[in-house]
Amino acid sequence: MPISMREFPAPLHFQSALSIARQIASGQTSSREVTQHFLDRIARAHALNAFTEVFTEQALAQADAADAALRPGGAGPASSLHGVPVALKDSIEVAGSTASAGSLSRLAITSDITATVVQRMCAAGMVVLGKTHMTEFAFGLAGQNPTRGTPWNPWDAARHRAPGGSSSGCGTTVAAGLAPIAVGGDTGGSVRAPAALNHLVGFKPSSGVISGAGVVPLAPTLDVLGPIAHSVADAHALTAILAGPDAADALTQQVPAAISEDLRDALPTITPHALPELHVLDPRAFPAKLSDGAQRVWDEGLARLTVAGWALRPWMPPAELDIGELSEANSVILGYEGFQLYGHLAEDATQPLWEVVRQRILAGGRIPLTKYEQAVTRRALAARAFAEAIGPGGALLIPATGHGALPLDPADSAHASIGSFCRAGNFLGTPAIALPAGFDDSGMPVGVQLMAPPLADRQLLAIAAALAPALRAPGPVTPDLTHWGL
C-alpha cells in the first residue's frame, strides 16, 4: 500500500530539500549524516536501476566541506540548499566521470569539463550524489532504455512500468527517496514527464534561464535543464541557484539579468482572488485523448480548484497556437537538430544504439532544411502570440499526460500523449511545471502542468505554489517501497 503522510511524519528521505537544509543549518543533523543516509539507500536500491554512477567519496567530501562551513569561524551556509544532496541526469558532465547520455556509444568518453549547473550547485554548498539513467540521447518520454537499463517506476513493484523520460532515473530517484532533489533536462517534456508519472514536481524554466554549458545536447534550440522535486518551494530554491547568465552559453546572455535576480527573491503570495482568471485548456483543444482515469483526475482537480476559490476560464487557442501543431513543430526542430548531432552514429550499423532511437534519429535526417527554418521562425511568433493570449501574470492549466504510467512496450509508442501535451512548452520557450494531481484506475500517478508566458518563471512558480495544495488529490504521497528493501 502507498503511504499517506497523515500516518506518520515524513522520514528524512521524503522530506523536502529545504527542510533538510534547515535541519543541517540548525545542527539537528549534518550534511555528512544526510549524505550517508541517501548513499545507504542508493546501495540498497539496485533493483530500481536508478543510478549509472555514484560519487561516494566525492559526495562525502563535499558533505564534510558543507559541515565545516557551518562551524564557528566558517563561511556559513552558501545557499538555502546548503549541504543538501542532489542527483544528476547522465547527460550532465562532471569532470572525471562518464556522461553517457544513455548511450553505449559514449561509454568510453570521460568528461574533462564540469557543467556550469554542477559548478553552481557545488558553490552553493550542495552535495552531488551521482548520475542517473536516462533515455538514449534523451530521445523518448517513456524513459525506456533497453541498452543501458530502464529504471523502475517505484509506484508499481509488480509490473515494470514507464518511469517517464527522458530524465527517467531522476524521477525514480526522487520518488523512491534516493535523493531529495534532482536535475534533469527537458527538450520535449523530459523533466515534466517523470514528475507527472511519479507524483512529483518538475519545473522546466524558460529557454535561456539556466545554462546548458557542459551538458550533452539533443536539440540546442530547445534543451532546458530543470529540477525534479517534492515541492514547488524546492524547485524554486534550486532554480534560483542554477539560473543566471553564463559566458559559456550564449542563450543565457539574451535573458535579462533581472529574471535570474528575481528568482532569488521569495515567491510572492498569490491567492485565488489575486489572480483574476486561471486559463484552462478547453477539452476540444486537447491534442490527445485522456484515459478514463486521467479524465477523472483532471475533472476532480478542476473541481477542487473551484471549491478553493480559483476562477477557471476555459481557453480555446487560436489556430496559430493549436497545441497539437505546436507539438509537431517542436518535433521538427528536435528531429532536425538531433540528426545533426547523432546522424553519423545512427547511420553506422556497428554503433550499439537502441533501434527505436536509431530510427528516430534517422527520421530527423529526412526533414528538409526549409521545414526546419520555418519551424524556428514560427517559434518566435508563437511565443509572442501566447504571451498576448495568456496575458501578463496569467497562466494556463493543461494536462501533462493522457494517462498514468503504462507497462513498458518494445516499440516505445504507448506514451505518445506525453509529448502531445508537453512539447508545446518547449516550442514556445515558456516556463512550465508539472504538479501532482491524483491517481488513475491502476493507482498510478497522473500529473497536470501549468504554463506561463516566456520569462514569467517567478510568477509561474508563485501560482503553482498557491494552487498545488488544492490541486493534489487526497491520498498517498509516496510509494510503498518494501518490495525494494527500502
C-alpha positions as CSV (number, residue, x, y, z in Angstrom):
1,M,0.0,0.0,0.0
2,P,1.3,3.5,-0.7
3,I,2.0,5.6,2.4
4,S,-0.2,8.5,3.4
5,M,1.5,11.5,5.0
6,R,-1.2,11.5,7.6
7,E,0.0,8.2,9.1
8,F,3.3,9.4,10.4
9,P,5.8,12.3,9.9
10,A,7.8,12.0,6.8
11,P,11.2,10.2,7.2
12,L,14.3,12.1,6.2
13,H,14.4,10.7,2.7
14,F,10.9,12.0,1.9
15,Q,11.3,15.4,3.5
16,S,11.7,18.5,1.3
17,A,15.1,19.6,0.3
18,L,14.5,22.9,2.1
19,S,13.5,21.1,5.3
20,I,16.7,19.0,5.2
21,A,18.8,22.2,4.7
22,R,17.2,23.9,7.7
23,Q,17.9,20.9,9.9
24,I,21.6,20.9,8.7
25,A,21.9,24.6,9.3
26,S,20.4,24.4,12.8
27,G,22.7,21.5,13.8
28,Q,19.9,18.9,14.2
29,T,21.8,16.8,11.7
30,S,24.8,17.2,9.5
31,S,25.3,17.1,5.8
32,R,27.5,14.0,6.2
33,E,24.8,12.2,8.1
34,V,22.2,13.1,5.5
35,T,24.5,12.2,2.6
36,Q,25.4,8.9,4.1
37,H,21.7,8.2,4.6
38,F,21.0,8.6,1.0
39,L,24.1,6.7,-0.1
40,D,23.0,3.8,2.0
41,R,19.6,3.9,0.4
42,I,21.1,4.0,-3.1
43,A,23.3,1.0,-2.2
44,R,20.1,-1.0,-1.3
45,A,18.1,0.1,-4.3
46,H,20.0,-1.6,-7.2
47,A,16.8,-3.3,-8.3
48,L,15.3,0.2,-9.1
49,N,18.1,0.7,-11.5
50,A,18.1,4.5,-11.0
51,F,21.8,5.3,-10.9
52,T,24.6,4.9,-13.5
53,E,27.4,6.1,-11.3
54,V,27.6,7.0,-7.6
55,F,30.2,9.5,-6.4
56,T,30.5,8.1,-2.9
57,E,33.9,9.5,-1.9
58,Q,33.4,12.9,-3.6
59,A,29.9,13.2,-2.1
60,L,31.1,12.6,1.5
61,A,34.0,15.1,0.9
62,Q,31.5,17.7,-0.3
63,A,29.3,17.0,2.7
64,D,32.3,17.4,5.1
65,A,33.1,20.7,3.5
66,A,29.5,21.8,3.9
67,D,29.6,20.9,7.5
68,A,32.9,22.7,8.1
69,A,31.4,25.9,6.6
70,L,28.7,25.9,9.4
71,R,31.1,25.6,12.3
72,P,32.3,28.6,14.3
73,G,34.6,30.6,12.1
74,G,33.3,29.0,8.9
75,A,31.9,30.9,5.9
76,G,28.3,29.9,6.9
77,P,25.6,28.5,4.6
78,A,26.3,29.2,0.9
79,S,22.6,28.9,-0.1
80,S,19.2,27.8,1.0
81,L,20.1,24.3,0.0
82,H,23.5,24.2,1.7
83,G,24.5,20.6,2.5
84,V,21.6,19.0,0.6
85,P,22.4,16.1,-1.7
86,V,21.3,16.2,-5.4
87,A,21.3,13.7,-8.3
88,L,22.1,14.4,-11.9
89,K,20.8,13.2,-15.2
90,D,23.5,11.3,-17.1
91,S,23.8,14.0,-19.8
92,I,25.3,16.5,-17.3
93,E,29.0,16.4,-17.3
94,V,31.2,16.1,-14.3
95,A,35.0,16.0,-14.9
96,G,36.4,12.5,-14.5
97,S,33.1,10.8,-14.9
98,T,31.2,9.3,-17.9
99,A,28.4,11.4,-19.4
100,S,26.9,8.6,-21.5
101,A,23.7,10.4,-22.3
102,G,22.1,7.0,-22.0
103,S,24.1,5.5,-24.9
104,L,26.6,2.6,-25.1
105,S,28.3,4.6,-27.8
106,R,29.6,7.1,-25.2
107,L,30.8,4.7,-22.5
108,A,34.4,5.2,-23.4
109,I,34.2,9.0,-23.2
110,T,35.4,10.6,-19.9
111,S,34.3,14.1,-19.3
112,D,37.1,16.7,-18.9
113,I,34.7,19.5,-18.0
114,T,32.1,20.1,-15.4
115,A,28.8,21.6,-16.4
116,T,28.0,25.1,-15.2
117,V,25.0,23.9,-13.2
118,V,27.2,21.5,-11.3
119,Q,29.7,24.2,-10.5
120,R,26.9,26.4,-9.3
121,M,25.4,23.7,-7.0
122,C,28.8,23.0,-5.6
123,A,29.4,26.7,-4.9
124,A,26.0,26.7,-3.2
125,G,27.2,24.0,-0.8
126,M,25.2,21.2,-2.3
127,V,26.4,17.5,-2.5
128,V,26.4,15.7,-5.8
129,L,25.4,12.1,-5.2
130,G,25.9,10.8,-8.8
131,K,24.4,10.3,-12.3
132,T,21.1,8.7,-13.1
133,H,19.8,6.7,-16.1
134,M,18.1,8.3,-19.0
135,T,16.6,7.5,-22.4
136,E,19.3,7.2,-25.0
137,F,20.3,10.7,-26.2
138,A,17.1,11.9,-24.4
139,F,15.1,10.7,-27.4
140,G,11.9,9.5,-25.7
141,L,9.4,10.4,-23.0
142,A,8.5,7.0,-21.5
143,G,12.0,6.6,-20.1
144,Q,12.8,3.3,-21.7
145,N,16.4,2.3,-22.4
146,P,16.9,-1.4,-23.1
147,T,20.7,-1.0,-23.8
148,R,21.7,0.8,-20.7
149,G,18.8,-0.1,-18.5
150,T,15.3,1.3,-17.7
151,P,14.6,2.4,-14.1
152,W,11.5,1.1,-12.4
153,N,8.6,3.3,-11.7
154,P,8.5,2.7,-7.9
155,W,4.7,3.1,-7.7
156,D,4.3,-0.5,-9.1
157,A,6.6,-3.2,-7.9
158,A,4.7,-5.9,-9.8
159,R,5.0,-4.6,-13.4
160,H,7.8,-2.7,-15.0
161,R,6.0,0.5,-15.9
162,A,7.4,3.6,-17.6
163,P,9.3,5.8,-15.2
164,G,8.9,8.8,-17.5
165,G,11.7,10.2,-19.6
166,S,14.0,11.1,-20.7
167,S,15.1,12.1,-17.2
168,S,13.9,8.6,-16.0
169,G,16.5,8.0,-13.3
170,C,15.9,11.4,-11.8
171,G,12.2,10.7,-11.4
172,T,12.7,7.3,-9.9
173,T,15.5,8.7,-7.6
174,V,13.3,11.4,-6.0
175,A,10.1,9.3,-5.9
176,A,11.9,6.4,-4.1
177,G,13.7,8.7,-1.7
178,L,17.2,8.1,-3.0
179,A,17.8,11.9,-3.2
180,P,15.7,14.8,-2.1
181,I,16.0,16.6,-5.4
182,A,17.5,16.1,-8.9
183,V,18.4,18.0,-12.1
184,G,17.0,16.7,-15.3
185,G,16.8,18.0,-18.9
186,D,13.7,18.9,-20.9
187,T,13.6,19.2,-24.7
188,G,10.0,18.0,-25.2
189,G,8.8,17.2,-21.7
190,S,11.7,15.3,-20.2
191,V,11.5,16.9,-16.7
192,R,7.7,17.1,-16.6
193,A,7.1,13.5,-17.8
194,P,9.0,11.7,-14.9
195,A,7.4,14.2,-12.5
196,A,3.9,13.6,-13.8
197,L,4.3,9.8,-13.7
198,N,5.8,9.8,-10.2
199,H,3.7,12.2,-8.2
200,L,6.4,14.8,-8.2
201,V,7.0,18.5,-9.2
202,G,9.0,19.0,-12.4
203,F,9.9,22.5,-13.5
204,K,11.0,23.5,-17.0
205,P,12.3,27.1,-16.9
206,S,12.1,29.4,-19.8
207,S,14.7,29.0,-22.5
208,G,18.0,30.6,-21.5
209,V,17.3,31.0,-17.8
210,I,19.6,28.1,-16.9
211,S,22.9,27.4,-18.6
212,G,23.3,24.3,-20.7
213,A,27.1,24.5,-20.9
214,G,28.6,21.2,-20.2
215,V,25.5,19.2,-21.0
216,V,25.3,16.6,-23.8
217,P,22.7,18.1,-26.1
218,L,19.7,16.7,-28.0
219,A,18.4,19.9,-29.7
220,P,20.3,23.0,-28.6
221,T,17.4,25.3,-29.6
222,L,15.0,23.6,-27.2
223,D,17.1,22.0,-24.5
224,V,16.5,23.3,-20.9
225,L,17.6,22.0,-17.5
226,G,15.3,21.9,-14.6
227,P,14.6,20.4,-11.1
228,I,12.5,17.4,-10.2
229,A,11.4,17.8,-6.6
230,H,8.9,17.0,-3.9
231,S,7.5,20.6,-3.8
232,V,7.3,23.8,-5.7
233,A,9.3,25.5,-3.0
234,D,12.2,23.1,-3.5
235,A,12.0,23.5,-7.3
236,H,12.2,27.3,-6.8
237,A,15.1,27.1,-4.5
238,L,17.2,25.0,-6.9
239,T,16.2,27.1,-9.9
240,A,17.4,30.2,-8.1
241,I,20.8,28.6,-7.6
242,L,21.1,27.4,-11.2
243,A,19.7,30.5,-13.0
244,G,21.8,33.3,-14.4
245,P,23.9,34.4,-17.4
246,D,26.9,32.2,-18.3
247,A,29.6,33.2,-20.7
248,A,29.8,29.6,-21.9
249,D,26.1,29.7,-23.1
250,A,25.1,32.4,-25.5
251,L,21.4,31.8,-25.0
252,T,21.7,32.9,-21.3
253,Q,23.2,36.2,-22.4
254,Q,19.9,37.0,-24.2
255,V,17.9,36.7,-21.0
256,P,17.7,39.9,-18.9
257,A,19.7,39.6,-15.7
258,A,16.7,40.7,-13.7
259,I,15.0,37.4,-14.4
260,S,17.5,35.4,-12.5
261,E,17.8,38.1,-9.9
262,D,14.0,38.0,-9.3
263,L,14.2,34.2,-9.0
264,R,16.4,34.6,-5.9
265,D,13.7,36.6,-4.1
266,A,10.9,34.9,-2.2
267,L,7.9,34.0,-4.2
268,P,5.1,36.5,-4.0
269,T,2.0,35.2,-2.1
270,I,-0.9,34.7,-4.6
271,T,-4.4,34.0,-3.6
272,P,-7.2,32.8,-5.8
273,H,-8.7,36.3,-5.7
274,A,-5.4,37.9,-6.6
275,L,-5.3,36.1,-9.9
276,P,-8.4,37.3,-11.9
277,E,-8.6,34.2,-14.1
278,L,-6.7,30.9,-14.5
279,H,-6.9,29.8,-18.1
280,V,-7.7,26.1,-18.5
281,L,-7.2,24.4,-21.9
282,D,-10.6,23.6,-23.4
283,P,-11.0,19.8,-23.8
284,R,-11.8,20.4,-27.5
285,A,-8.3,21.6,-27.9
286,F,-6.6,18.6,-26.2
287,P,-4.0,17.2,-28.6
288,A,-4.6,13.6,-27.3
289,K,-7.4,11.8,-25.6
290,L,-7.3,11.3,-21.9
291,S,-7.8,7.8,-20.4
292,D,-10.8,7.4,-18.2
293,G,-8.6,7.6,-15.1
294,A,-6.7,10.6,-16.3
295,Q,-10.0,12.3,-17.2
296,R,-11.3,11.7,-13.7
297,V,-8.1,13.2,-12.2
298,W,-8.4,16.2,-14.5
299,D,-12.1,16.8,-13.7
300,E,-11.6,16.3,-9.9
301,G,-8.6,18.6,-9.9
302,L,-10.6,21.4,-11.6
303,A,-13.5,20.8,-9.1
304,R,-11.1,21.2,-6.1
305,L,-9.6,24.4,-7.6
306,T,-13.1,25.8,-8.0
307,V,-14.0,25.0,-4.4
308,A,-10.8,26.6,-3.3
309,G,-11.9,29.8,-5.0
310,W,-9.9,29.8,-8.2
311,A,-11.8,31.4,-11.2
312,L,-11.2,28.9,-14.1
313,R,-11.6,30.2,-17.6
314,P,-11.8,27.7,-20.5
315,W,-9.3,28.7,-23.2
316,M,-9.7,27.7,-26.8
317,P,-6.4,28.6,-28.5
318,P,-6.4,30.4,-31.8
319,A,-5.3,28.4,-34.9
320,E,-1.7,29.7,-34.6
321,L,-1.5,28.3,-31.0
322,D,-3.0,24.9,-31.6
323,I,-1.3,22.7,-29.0
324,G,-1.0,19.7,-31.3
325,E,0.5,21.7,-34.1
326,L,3.0,23.4,-31.7
327,S,4.0,19.9,-30.6
328,E,4.6,18.8,-34.1
329,A,6.6,21.9,-34.9
330,N,8.7,21.2,-31.8
331,S,9.3,17.7,-33.1
332,V,10.6,19.2,-36.4
333,I,13.3,21.2,-34.6
334,L,14.1,18.4,-32.2
335,G,14.4,15.8,-35.1
336,Y,16.4,18.1,-37.4
337,E,18.9,19.1,-34.7
338,G,19.1,15.6,-33.2
339,F,20.2,14.3,-36.6
340,Q,22.9,16.9,-37.0
341,L,24.4,15.8,-33.7
342,Y,23.9,12.0,-33.9
343,G,23.1,11.1,-37.5
344,H,26.6,9.8,-38.0
345,L,26.1,7.3,-35.2
346,A,22.6,6.3,-36.4
347,E,23.9,5.7,-40.0
348,D,26.7,3.5,-38.6
349,A,25.2,0.0,-38.2
350,T,28.1,-1.0,-36.0
351,Q,27.1,1.5,-33.3
352,P,25.2,-0.1,-30.4
353,L,22.2,2.1,-30.5
354,W,18.7,1.1,-29.4
355,E,17.0,0.5,-32.7
356,V,14.0,2.7,-31.7
357,V,16.3,5.6,-31.1
358,R,18.3,4.9,-34.2
359,Q,15.1,5.2,-36.3
360,R,14.1,8.4,-34.5
361,I,17.4,10.0,-35.3
362,L,17.3,8.9,-38.9
363,A,13.8,10.3,-39.3
364,G,15.3,13.7,-38.5
365,G,17.6,13.4,-41.4
366,R,14.6,13.4,-43.7
367,I,13.4,16.8,-42.5
368,P,14.1,19.4,-45.2
369,L,16.1,22.5,-44.2
370,T,13.2,24.7,-45.3
371,K,10.8,23.0,-43.0
372,Y,13.2,23.3,-40.1
373,E,13.8,27.0,-40.8
374,Q,10.0,27.6,-40.9
375,A,9.6,26.0,-37.6
376,V,12.3,28.1,-36.0
377,T,10.7,31.3,-37.4
378,R,7.3,30.2,-36.2
379,R,8.6,29.6,-32.7
380,A,9.3,33.3,-32.1
381,L,6.0,34.4,-33.5
382,A,4.1,31.8,-31.5
383,A,5.8,32.8,-28.3
384,R,4.7,36.4,-28.7
385,A,1.2,35.3,-29.5
386,F,1.0,33.0,-26.5
387,A,2.2,35.8,-24.2
388,E,-0.5,38.1,-25.6
389,A,-3.2,35.4,-25.3
390,I,-2.5,34.5,-21.7
391,G,-1.6,38.0,-20.6
392,P,0.9,39.3,-18.0
393,G,0.6,37.5,-14.8
394,G,-1.6,34.8,-16.3
395,A,-1.2,31.0,-16.5
396,L,-2.6,28.1,-18.5
397,L,-3.5,24.8,-16.9
398,I,-3.2,21.8,-19.2
399,P,-2.8,18.0,-18.8
400,A,0.8,16.7,-18.7
401,T,-0.1,13.2,-19.9
402,G,-3.1,11.4,-21.2
403,H,-2.7,8.6,-18.7
404,G,-0.6,7.2,-15.8
405,A,2.5,5.1,-16.4
406,L,1.8,2.1,-18.6
407,P,3.8,-1.1,-18.8
408,L,6.9,-0.9,-21.0
409,D,6.3,-1.6,-24.7
410,P,9.0,-2.6,-27.2
411,A,8.0,0.0,-29.8
412,D,8.1,2.8,-27.1
413,S,4.9,4.2,-28.6
414,A,2.4,3.8,-25.7
415,H,3.2,7.1,-24.1
416,A,2.9,9.4,-27.1
417,S,0.3,11.5,-25.4
418,I,3.0,13.0,-23.0
419,G,4.8,14.6,-26.0
420,S,1.5,15.8,-27.4
421,F,0.8,17.8,-24.2
422,C,4.3,18.8,-23.2
423,R,6.2,19.7,-26.3
424,A,4.3,22.9,-26.9
425,G,6.0,24.4,-23.8
426,N,9.4,23.8,-25.3
427,F,8.4,25.1,-28.7
428,L,7.1,28.3,-27.1
429,G,10.1,28.6,-24.7
430,T,7.8,29.1,-21.8
431,P,8.2,28.1,-18.2
432,A,6.1,25.0,-17.5
433,I,5.7,23.0,-14.3
434,A,4.2,19.5,-13.7
435,L,2.3,19.1,-10.5
436,P,0.8,16.1,-8.7
437,A,-2.9,15.8,-9.2
438,G,-4.1,12.3,-8.5
439,F,-4.1,8.6,-9.5
440,D,-5.6,6.7,-12.3
441,D,-7.6,3.5,-12.0
442,S,-4.4,1.4,-11.6
443,G,-3.2,3.6,-8.8
444,M,-0.5,5.2,-10.9
445,P,0.2,9.0,-10.5
446,V,-1.2,11.4,-13.1
447,G,0.1,15.0,-13.1
448,V,-1.0,18.2,-14.8
449,Q,1.0,21.2,-15.8
450,L,0.9,25.0,-15.7
451,M,2.4,27.2,-18.4
452,A,3.0,30.9,-18.4
453,P,4.4,33.4,-20.9
454,P,8.2,33.3,-21.6
455,L,10.4,34.6,-18.8
456,A,7.5,34.7,-16.3
457,D,9.2,32.0,-14.3
458,R,8.9,33.5,-10.9
459,Q,5.2,34.3,-11.4
460,L,4.5,30.8,-12.6
461,L,6.3,29.3,-9.6
462,A,4.2,31.5,-7.3
463,I,0.9,30.5,-9.0
464,A,2.0,26.8,-8.8
465,A,2.8,27.1,-5.1
466,A,-0.5,28.7,-4.4
467,L,-2.8,26.2,-6.2
468,A,-0.8,23.0,-5.7
469,P,-2.4,22.1,-2.3
470,A,-5.9,22.3,-3.8
471,L,-4.9,20.5,-7.0
472,R,-3.4,17.5,-5.3
473,A,-5.9,14.7,-4.6
474,P,-6.2,13.3,-1.0
475,G,-4.4,10.1,-0.7
476,P,-0.9,8.6,-0.9
477,V,2.2,10.8,-1.2
478,T,4.9,8.2,-1.5
479,P,5.0,4.7,-3.0
480,D,5.3,1.5,-0.9
481,L,9.0,0.7,-1.1
482,T,9.0,-2.5,1.0
483,H,9.4,-4.7,-2.2
484,W,12.7,-2.8,-2.9
485,G,14.1,-3.3,0.6
486,L,13.6,0.4,1.4
